[in-house]
Amino acid sequence: MASEFPRRKIAGIFTPMDADDNGYLDEVLLVVDRLGAMTESVVGTAEAMFEAVDEDADGKISSAEYRQLVEAWTGRDTETDEVFGLLDVNGDRHLSREEFSELWTEFWAGDNPQAPGSWVFGRFELPTTAHS
C-alpha cells in the first residue's frame, strides 16, 4: 500500500474531477497503490504524454508547453515558472524526453517527497505525517 505522500499528490490532481465533491476518488487511489510495481506502464504513459505536450515536435518540452499541460489537466490558469525550474534540474530551460519520463515516473510511481518529479502537476501541501 502506498504511503500518504503518493496518495496525496495524485489525489490532488484529480480533485477537479471529484464529481460528487466528497473529496475522494477511491477507484483512482486503488490504482495508485499498485503503480510502484507498474513502472513499464507508467513510462509508456510518459511517452504518450510527451508526444501530446511537445506541441512543436522539437523533442523537448518548453516552459510554455509545460504550462499548457498543467492548465489543461487542472482546468485553471496556473503560474508554473517556479515549478518548471524545479523540474528542469540541469537548467537547460527545457525537458528532454528522458527527463520528462523520469519526472513522470517519479510522480506516478514514486514515494519520495524530495524527488523533482513529485511536482509534475505543480505544488501541493505535503502530508504532515506519512503512513506506511
Contacts in CASP RR format, 6 or more apart in sequence:
PFRMAT RR
TARGET T0000
AUTHOR 0000-0000-0000
METHOD contacts of the structure
MODEL  1
MASEFPRRKIAGIFTPMDADDNGYLDEVLLVVDRLGAMTESVVGTAEAMF
EAVDEDADGKISSAEYRQLVEAWTGRDTETDEVFGLLDVNGDRHLSREEF
SELWTEFWAGDNPQAPGSWVFGRFELPTTAHS
1 33 0 8 1.000
1 132 0 8 1.000
2 32 0 8 1.000
2 33 0 8 1.000
2 35 0 8 1.000
2 36 0 8 1.000
2 111 0 8 1.000
3 111 0 8 1.000
3 130 0 8 1.000
3 131 0 8 1.000
3 132 0 8 1.000
4 127 0 8 1.000
4 129 0 8 1.000
4 130 0 8 1.000
4 131 0 8 1.000
5 111 0 8 1.000
5 112 0 8 1.000
5 113 0 8 1.000
5 118 0 8 1.000
5 126 0 8 1.000
5 127 0 8 1.000
5 130 0 8 1.000
6 32 0 8 1.000
6 35 0 8 1.000
6 110 0 8 1.000
6 111 0 8 1.000
7 29 0 8 1.000
7 32 0 8 1.000
7 33 0 8 1.000
8 124 0 8 1.000
8 125 0 8 1.000
8 126 0 8 1.000
8 127 0 8 1.000
9 107 0 8 1.000
9 118 0 8 1.000
9 121 0 8 1.000
9 124 0 8 1.000
10 28 0 8 1.000
10 29 0 8 1.000
10 32 0 8 1.000
10 107 0 8 1.000
10 108 0 8 1.000
11 23 0 8 1.000
11 24 0 8 1.000
11 25 0 8 1.000
11 28 0 8 1.000
11 29 0 8 1.000
11 32 0 8 1.000
12 121 0 8 1.000
12 124 0 8 1.000
13 73 0 8 1.000
13 74 0 8 1.000
13 121 0 8 1.000
14 25 0 8 1.000
14 28 0 8 1.000
15 23 0 8 1.000
16 74 0 8 1.000
16 75 0 8 1.000
16 76 0 8 1.000
17 25 0 8 1.000
18 24 0 8 1.000
18 25 0 8 1.000
35 42 0 8 1.000
35 108 0 8 1.000
35 109 0 8 1.000
35 110 0 8 1.000
36 42 0 8 1.000
36 109 0 8 1.000
36 110 0 8 1.000
36 111 0 8 1.000
38 109 0 8 1.000
39 105 0 8 1.000
39 109 0 8 1.000
42 104 0 8 1.000
42 105 0 8 1.000
42 108 0 8 1.000
42 109 0 8 1.000
43 101 0 8 1.000
43 104 0 8 1.000
43 105 0 8 1.000
45 104 0 8 1.000
45 108 0 8 1.000
46 100 0 8 1.000
46 101 0 8 1.000
46 104 0 8 1.000
46 105 0 8 1.000
47 97 0 8 1.000
47 101 0 8 1.000
49 69 0 8 1.000
49 100 0 8 1.000
49 104 0 8 1.000
50 61 0 8 1.000
50 97 0 8 1.000
50 100 0 8 1.000
50 101 0 8 1.000
53 61 0 8 1.000
53 65 0 8 1.000
53 66 0 8 1.000
53 68 0 8 1.000
53 69 0 8 1.000
53 100 0 8 1.000
54 60 0 8 1.000
54 61 0 8 1.000
54 65 0 8 1.000
55 65 0 8 1.000
55 68 0 8 1.000
56 65 0 8 1.000
59 96 0 8 1.000
59 97 0 8 1.000
60 94 0 8 1.000
60 95 0 8 1.000
60 96 0 8 1.000
60 97 0 8 1.000
61 69 0 8 1.000
61 94 0 8 1.000
61 95 0 8 1.000
61 100 0 8 1.000
62 93 0 8 1.000
62 94 0 8 1.000
63 80 0 8 1.000
63 81 0 8 1.000
63 84 0 8 1.000
63 85 0 8 1.000
63 93 0 8 1.000
63 94 0 8 1.000
66 80 0 8 1.000
66 84 0 8 1.000
66 87 0 8 1.000
66 95 0 8 1.000
67 78 0 8 1.000
67 80 0 8 1.000
67 84 0 8 1.000
70 78 0 8 1.000
70 80 0 8 1.000
70 83 0 8 1.000
70 121 0 8 1.000
70 122 0 8 1.000
71 77 0 8 1.000
71 78 0 8 1.000
73 121 0 8 1.000
74 121 0 8 1.000
78 122 0 8 1.000
80 122 0 8 1.000
82 123 0 8 1.000
83 119 0 8 1.000
83 122 0 8 1.000
83 123 0 8 1.000
85 91 0 8 1.000
86 116 0 8 1.000
86 119 0 8 1.000
87 95 0 8 1.000
87 99 0 8 1.000
87 103 0 8 1.000
87 116 0 8 1.000
87 117 0 8 1.000
87 119 0 8 1.000
87 120 0 8 1.000
88 94 0 8 1.000
88 95 0 8 1.000
88 99 0 8 1.000
89 99 0 8 1.000
89 116 0 8 1.000
90 99 0 8 1.000
95 103 0 8 1.000
102 117 0 8 1.000
103 116 0 8 1.000
103 117 0 8 1.000
103 120 0 8 1.000
104 117 0 8 1.000
104 120 0 8 1.000
106 112 0 8 1.000
106 115 0 8 1.000
106 116 0 8 1.000
106 117 0 8 1.000
106 118 0 8 1.000
106 120 0 8 1.000
107 117 0 8 1.000
107 118 0 8 1.000
107 119 0 8 1.000
107 120 0 8 1.000
107 121 0 8 1.000
110 118 0 8 1.000
112 118 0 8 1.000
113 126 0 8 1.000
END
